[in-house]
Structure formats: C-alpha cells, structure tokens
C-alpha cells in the first residue's frame, strides 16, 4: 500500500490539531501527544471498543484531550497528585 501524498498527511495531522514547524518537523510536545493518542486508540481497537466507522472522531477527541493535558502539565498546571 502506498503512502498518501504529503499534503494529505499534513492535512490529517492539522485536522487533529498537530502543527509543524517551518522545517516540517513536529514540535516535541506534539509528537508525544500523537504517540500517546495512538497507543490509546490501539488499545481501544484491540479491546473492540473502537471501530472503523467512528475512528476519525474518536481519535481527534483522544488526541485533543492528551494534548491539552500535556500542555497543562508542561505549563505547571498539574498539582502532581
């Protein structure tokens, strides 16, 4: 299976709230959020709690939540308990 064109891959990530730097690489925080969201989605698929029909919306929600939590923790908003 061939990869989709670069413009489509970038559009997918941007629709999930991931933005690239001028050099085309993701910020470290975005990469961490994306990897964490992917692992959560994989677990949902493995346990049968996520299907192809609702993948797009569910992935976006998970990624947004993970990203917001990460940014809050990095900005010192977490209390650490």
Rosetta constraint file for C-alpha pairs under 8 A:
AtomPair CA 4 CA 8 HARMONIC 6.33 0.50
AtomPair CA 4 CA 9 HARMONIC 6.56 0.50
AtomPair CA 5 CA 9 HARMONIC 6.54 0.50
AtomPair CA 6 CA 10 HARMONIC 6.14 0.50
AtomPair CA 7 CA 11 HARMONIC 6.08 0.50
AtomPair CA 8 CA 12 HARMONIC 6.15 0.50
AtomPair CA 9 CA 13 HARMONIC 6.45 0.50
AtomPair CA 10 CA 14 HARMONIC 6.11 0.50
AtomPair CA 11 CA 15 HARMONIC 6.06 0.50
AtomPair CA 12 CA 16 HARMONIC 6.52 0.50
AtomPair CA 13 CA 17 HARMONIC 6.38 0.50
AtomPair CA 13 CA 18 HARMONIC 5.07 0.50
AtomPair CA 13 CA 19 HARMONIC 7.06 0.50
AtomPair CA 14 CA 18 HARMONIC 4.84 0.50
AtomPair CA 14 CA 19 HARMONIC 5.68 0.50
AtomPair CA 15 CA 60 HARMONIC 7.97 0.50
AtomPair CA 16 CA 59 HARMONIC 7.99 0.50
AtomPair CA 16 CA 60 HARMONIC 5.24 0.50
AtomPair CA 16 CA 63 HARMONIC 6.96 0.50
AtomPair CA 16 CA 64 HARMONIC 7.23 0.50
AtomPair CA 17 CA 64 HARMONIC 7.16 0.50
AtomPair CA 18 CA 26 HARMONIC 7.66 0.50
AtomPair CA 18 CA 30 HARMONIC 6.15 0.50
AtomPair CA 19 CA 26 HARMONIC 6.59 0.50
AtomPair CA 19 CA 27 HARMONIC 7.81 0.50
AtomPair CA 19 CA 30 HARMONIC 7.66 0.50
AtomPair CA 20 CA 24 HARMONIC 5.36 0.50
AtomPair CA 20 CA 25 HARMONIC 5.41 0.50
AtomPair CA 20 CA 26 HARMONIC 4.65 0.50
AtomPair CA 20 CA 27 HARMONIC 6.70 0.50
AtomPair CA 21 CA 25 HARMONIC 5.61 0.50
AtomPair CA 21 CA 26 HARMONIC 6.10 0.50
AtomPair CA 21 CA 27 HARMONIC 6.79 0.50
AtomPair CA 26 CA 30 HARMONIC 6.16 0.50
AtomPair CA 26 CA 31 HARMONIC 6.08 0.50
AtomPair CA 27 CA 31 HARMONIC 6.31 0.50
AtomPair CA 28 CA 32 HARMONIC 6.26 0.50
AtomPair CA 29 CA 33 HARMONIC 6.22 0.50
AtomPair CA 29 CA 67 HARMONIC 7.87 0.50
AtomPair CA 29 CA 70 HARMONIC 7.49 0.50
AtomPair CA 29 CA 71 HARMONIC 7.73 0.50
AtomPair CA 30 CA 34 HARMONIC 6.05 0.50
AtomPair CA 30 CA 67 HARMONIC 7.11 0.50
AtomPair CA 31 CA 35 HARMONIC 6.14 0.50
AtomPair CA 32 CA 36 HARMONIC 6.13 0.50
AtomPair CA 33 CA 37 HARMONIC 6.05 0.50
AtomPair CA 33 CA 63 HARMONIC 6.52 0.50
AtomPair CA 33 CA 66 HARMONIC 5.75 0.50
AtomPair CA 33 CA 67 HARMONIC 5.11 0.50
AtomPair CA 33 CA 70 HARMONIC 7.07 0.50
AtomPair CA 34 CA 38 HARMONIC 6.08 0.50
AtomPair CA 34 CA 63 HARMONIC 6.38 0.50
AtomPair CA 34 CA 67 HARMONIC 7.88 0.50
AtomPair CA 35 CA 39 HARMONIC 6.30 0.50
AtomPair CA 36 CA 40 HARMONIC 6.34 0.50
AtomPair CA 36 CA 63 HARMONIC 7.90 0.50
AtomPair CA 36 CA 66 HARMONIC 7.18 0.50
AtomPair CA 37 CA 41 HARMONIC 6.15 0.50
AtomPair CA 37 CA 59 HARMONIC 7.15 0.50
AtomPair CA 37 CA 62 HARMONIC 5.86 0.50
AtomPair CA 37 CA 63 HARMONIC 5.01 0.50
AtomPair CA 37 CA 66 HARMONIC 6.52 0.50
AtomPair CA 38 CA 42 HARMONIC 6.08 0.50
AtomPair CA 38 CA 59 HARMONIC 7.87 0.50
AtomPair CA 39 CA 43 HARMONIC 6.32 0.50
AtomPair CA 40 CA 44 HARMONIC 6.34 0.50
AtomPair CA 40 CA 62 HARMONIC 7.79 0.50
AtomPair CA 41 CA 45 HARMONIC 6.18 0.50
AtomPair CA 41 CA 50 HARMONIC 7.60 0.50
AtomPair CA 41 CA 59 HARMONIC 6.66 0.50
AtomPair CA 41 CA 62 HARMONIC 7.80 0.50
AtomPair CA 42 CA 46 HARMONIC 6.09 0.50
AtomPair CA 43 CA 47 HARMONIC 6.16 0.50
AtomPair CA 44 CA 48 HARMONIC 6.12 0.50
AtomPair CA 44 CA 49 HARMONIC 4.99 0.50
AtomPair CA 44 CA 50 HARMONIC 5.34 0.50
AtomPair CA 45 CA 49 HARMONIC 5.94 0.50
AtomPair CA 45 CA 50 HARMONIC 4.92 0.50
AtomPair CA 45 CA 51 HARMONIC 6.64 0.50
AtomPair CA 50 CA 54 HARMONIC 6.87 0.50
AtomPair CA 50 CA 55 HARMONIC 6.61 0.50
AtomPair CA 50 CA 58 HARMONIC 7.99 0.50
AtomPair CA 51 CA 55 HARMONIC 6.05 0.50
AtomPair CA 54 CA 58 HARMONIC 6.15 0.50
AtomPair CA 55 CA 59 HARMONIC 5.83 0.50
AtomPair CA 56 CA 60 HARMONIC 6.30 0.50
AtomPair CA 57 CA 61 HARMONIC 6.27 0.50
AtomPair CA 58 CA 62 HARMONIC 6.15 0.50
AtomPair CA 59 CA 63 HARMONIC 5.96 0.50
AtomPair CA 60 CA 64 HARMONIC 5.99 0.50
AtomPair CA 61 CA 65 HARMONIC 6.19 0.50
AtomPair CA 62 CA 66 HARMONIC 6.13 0.50
AtomPair CA 63 CA 67 HARMONIC 5.93 0.50
AtomPair CA 64 CA 68 HARMONIC 6.03 0.50
AtomPair CA 65 CA 69 HARMONIC 6.09 0.50
AtomPair CA 66 CA 70 HARMONIC 6.06 0.50
AtomPair CA 67 CA 71 HARMONIC 6.10 0.50
AtomPair CA 68 CA 72 HARMONIC 6.07 0.50
AtomPair CA 69 CA 73 HARMONIC 6.12 0.50
AtomPair CA 70 CA 74 HARMONIC 6.11 0.50
AtomPair CA 71 CA 75 HARMONIC 6.09 0.50
AtomPair CA 72 CA 76 HARMONIC 6.42 0.50
AtomPair CA 72 CA 77 HARMONIC 5.00 0.50
AtomPair CA 72 CA 78 HARMONIC 6.51 0.50
AtomPair CA 73 CA 77 HARMONIC 5.40 0.50
AtomPair CA 73 CA 78 HARMONIC 4.98 0.50
